[in-house]
């Protein structure tokens, strides 16, 4: 394996472990609520705890860049993921489980943000898009492989899920990461004030938040769409979603060939294509097979859009790269909240057709920041 692929694979493991920790709760939420004697709605707030912790950690992570190297930041995040998984598995009460989720959120914020920043720091400019494409395979592979594993382990106990999936994933990623040499700290601090002073970062982050909201909203409600529209069982629906998510992987790889020369076109075209696709997903449902194919197309497009958005972020303000990638992770976590909230309101008011149109509007709005002309730099005053 060449150096670029080895680097991408190392970062893919770290990103995959982060994603595994996020999805582990999904198939066992009802069991958690029943055993710990809380409502399902209350148990669902565990995702809020981890998401908020991940988002805040990511946003402020740039402040630590001048003291700790990227390898150490990714490693610290993986250790927190492992610790949070063990605490979650052993939790005797809901409060202790929430504390475990808090640790997981801190770990996600650290490992995800630092791993994306490491793509640029650990690769040559000519290899960056290839390393990024390989690294971004981690989350969809975690979804495709982790969901069935969560289901199998959950049949035994919801506690076993945390050991089999995120704990094991974090340890595997940490073992590979530690083979890399230590990395020096960044030369400059990346405070939020410094990051958001750049108008290009503001436009890009707005587009990322909108796009992630639309994609996250699609993932939150597409399972219910299959169950309620076609009467599929939960087990079959899980298999269908895993199979559909596989299309994310070739989407990532196909669009990688276009990123270097057609980045802006991708940032505009992929969310517009996703807008049309998700509108069809909600409004046109003649059969389960048709809906499955439409979802697979949406996942394919999402793979390309996520790659393009990440590549653009790595090109922005190189001296503040960790702060910029922290904003991206914050946008990802915020997207889960916004997509679920806005999508849920649309579903309650107008059914799946309204949900599809609402998510389509979010995707379409994600293209707008990249259609705006770049703001010219202010001329420097001339000395007399």
Protein Blocks (a to p, Z undefined) as FASTA:
>chain_A
ZZklmmmmmmmmmmmmmmmmmmmmmmmmmmmmmmnopafklmmmmmmmmmmmmmmmmmmm
mmmmmmbcfklmmmmmmmmmmmmmmmmmmombfklmmmmmmmmmmmmmmmmmmmmmmmmm
mpcfklmmmmmmmmmmmmmmmmmmmmmmmmmmmmmomklmmmmmmmmmmmmmmmmmmmpc
cddddfbdcdfklmmmpmklmmmmmmmmmmmmmmmmmmmmmmmmmmmmnopafklmmmmm
mmmmmmmmmmmmmmmmmmmmmmmmmmmmmmmmmmmmmmmmmmmcfbfklmmmmmmmmmmm
mmmmmmmmmmmmmmgokllmmmmmmmmmmmmmmmmmmmmmmmmmmmmmnojmlmmmmmmm
mmmmmmmmmmpccdddddddddZZ
